[in-house]
Amino acid sequence: MEEKRLKIRELHIMSPKSTICIAGGMNLPKINWNSSTIDENSNPFSTKQLLIDTTFDTGSE
């Protein structure tokens, strides 16, 4: 997941005005996108946190 996050950030830096669409069945239902939090009992916590961090790093919505 870390490698994917770095590639997404690299794309964003190279083309900051471009739209990056992340799609697929990530099966991360414990992310609360309204509050940008993760259920504490959720596994794998680090994967979910990386996705949230990537979303904010690239200015995504």
Residue, then its C-alpha position, 0 to 999 in steps of 0.5 A: m500500500e505504501e508503494k501505491r501511495l507514493k505513486i499517487r503522490e508522484l502523479h499528483i506532483m507531476s500533474p497537480k491540475s489533473t484529476i486522479c480517480i482511485a477506484g476499486g473494491m478496497n473493502l475498507p468499510k470502517i473509514n468514516w469519511n465525514s470525520s476522517t477517522i477509522d474505527e479503533n477496532s478495525n484491521p488493518f488500521s495502517t492501510k486505512q490510515l494510508l488511504i486517508d493520508t493519500t487522499f489529503d496529501t493530494g487534495s482529493e475529496 
